[in-house]
């Protein structure tokens, strides 16, 4: 997934419905210290686990935020890539989720 998304050092990456942190944590390793990864999910509890794993791995370029993937509280064109490994299948309104993903990614 990271290869297909062309995740590179210095990129800003959004992982929607990140759950326990993958692929956000792998993306954080790939973007390096000059990059940034935002892992979002509607569950604060599961994001706490992702935060813990990020700390254990020494990843300081990862932020977690509780957020609904269908209503992203993020500026337009603010990320180089948007990932969602399994989240989209759980969205009640997939079209809305995809529209939001497209809105926040630089095209």
Backbone torsions as a table, in degrees:
resi	resn	phi	psi	omega
1	UNK	NA	-44.5	-179.1
2	UNK	-64.4	-37.2	178.3
3	UNK	-65.8	-46.0	-179.9
4	UNK	-65.1	-31.8	178.9
5	UNK	-81.4	-4.0	179.0
6	UNK	57.2	44.8	178.0
7	UNK	-71.3	125.2	-175.9
8	UNK	-130.9	165.1	174.5
9	UNK	-54.7	136.6	178.3
10	UNK	87.7	-7.8	-179.6
11	UNK	-69.2	156.0	169.5
12	UNK	-105.1	122.2	-173.2
13	UNK	-124.7	136.7	175.4
14	UNK	-111.7	126.8	174.2
15	UNK	-111.7	112.0	-178.1
16	UNK	-92.9	135.6	-176.4
17	UNK	58.7	50.1	-173.6
18	UNK	-69.3	-19.5	179.9
19	UNK	57.4	-126.6	-176.9
20	UNK	-78.5	0.5	170.3
21	UNK	120.8	-0.6	176.6
22	UNK	-110.4	134.9	14.4
23	UNK	-93.0	8.5	-177.3
24	UNK	-56.0	-43.7	-177.0
25	UNK	-68.0	-38.9	175.8
26	UNK	-66.9	-38.0	177.0
27	UNK	-63.8	-38.8	179.3
28	UNK	-62.1	-38.8	176.3
29	UNK	-64.1	-39.1	-176.6
30	UNK	-73.2	-38.8	-177.3
31	UNK	-76.9	-19.6	175.5
32	UNK	72.5	-173.6	-173.7
33	UNK	-67.3	-20.1	177.9
34	UNK	-91.7	-2.1	178.1
35	UNK	-101.5	-179.7	-176.8
36	UNK	-149.2	138.6	175.6
37	UNK	-129.2	129.8	173.6
38	UNK	-109.5	118.2	177.3
39	UNK	-101.4	121.4	-179.1
40	UNK	-117.5	153.6	175.2
41	UNK	-164.8	160.6	176.5
42	UNK	-84.0	-8.4	-179.3
43	UNK	-105.9	112.3	177.4
44	UNK	-64.2	-35.3	-177.7
45	UNK	-63.1	-44.9	-178.5
46	UNK	-71.8	-32.9	176.9
47	UNK	-67.1	-30.7	177.0
48	UNK	-61.6	-37.7	176.5
49	UNK	-64.6	-42.7	178.4
50	UNK	-61.4	-41.8	177.4
51	UNK	-60.0	-43.4	-179.5
52	UNK	-62.0	-46.5	-180.0
53	UNK	-64.1	-39.5	177.8
54	UNK	-60.3	-44.6	178.4
55	UNK	-62.2	-44.0	-179.8
56	UNK	-61.2	-33.2	179.5
57	UNK	-87.0	-2.5	179.9
58	UNK	73.4	23.7	-179.4
59	UNK	-86.3	112.0	-178.6
60	UNK	-102.2	0.6	-177.4
61	UNK	-103.2	19.1	-179.2
62	UNK	-115.3	131.9	172.4
63	UNK	-120.2	145.3	173.6
64	UNK	-116.3	145.5	-180.0
65	UNK	-149.9	132.4	175.1
66	UNK	-70.7	123.7	-176.7
67	UNK	-160.6	142.4	175.7
68	UNK	-82.1	123.4	-178.3
69	UNK	-63.6	-17.0	177.7
70	UNK	-89.6	-9.7	-178.4
71	UNK	-141.0	74.5	-174.8
72	UNK	-76.3	121.4	177.9
73	UNK	-87.6	66.7	-174.7
74	UNK	-142.8	150.7	178.4
75	UNK	-69.4	154.3	174.5
76	UNK	-58.6	146.5	172.8
77	UNK	50.3	44.4	-175.8
78	UNK	-104.5	-0.6	-179.4
79	UNK	-133.1	148.6	176.6
80	UNK	-80.0	-26.5	-179.3
81	UNK	-151.6	148.3	174.9
82	UNK	-124.4	129.1	179.6
83	UNK	-117.2	152.1	170.4
84	UNK	-160.9	100.8	-173.8
85	UNK	-68.2	-50.7	-178.0
86	UNK	-127.5	-10.7	-170.5
87	UNK	-58.7	-41.6	-173.5
88	UNK	-57.9	-33.0	-178.4
89	UNK	-66.5	-18.5	-179.5
90	UNK	-97.6	-5.0	-178.7
91	UNK	-71.3	129.3	174.9
92	UNK	-62.6	-35.6	-179.9
93	UNK	-121.9	86.2	-176.4
94	UNK	-62.0	-37.4	178.8
95	UNK	-61.0	-42.0	178.4
96	UNK	-63.1	-43.8	178.5
97	UNK	-60.4	-45.0	179.0
98	UNK	-66.1	-37.3	176.7
99	UNK	-62.0	-42.3	178.9
100	UNK	-66.1	-41.5	177.7
101	UNK	-60.2	-45.1	-179.8
102	UNK	-64.3	-36.5	-178.8
103	UNK	-63.4	-38.4	-174.1
104	UNK	-90.9	-10.1	-179.4
105	UNK	-92.7	142.1	174.6
106	UNK	-75.2	126.6	-177.2
107	UNK	-105.0	NA	NA
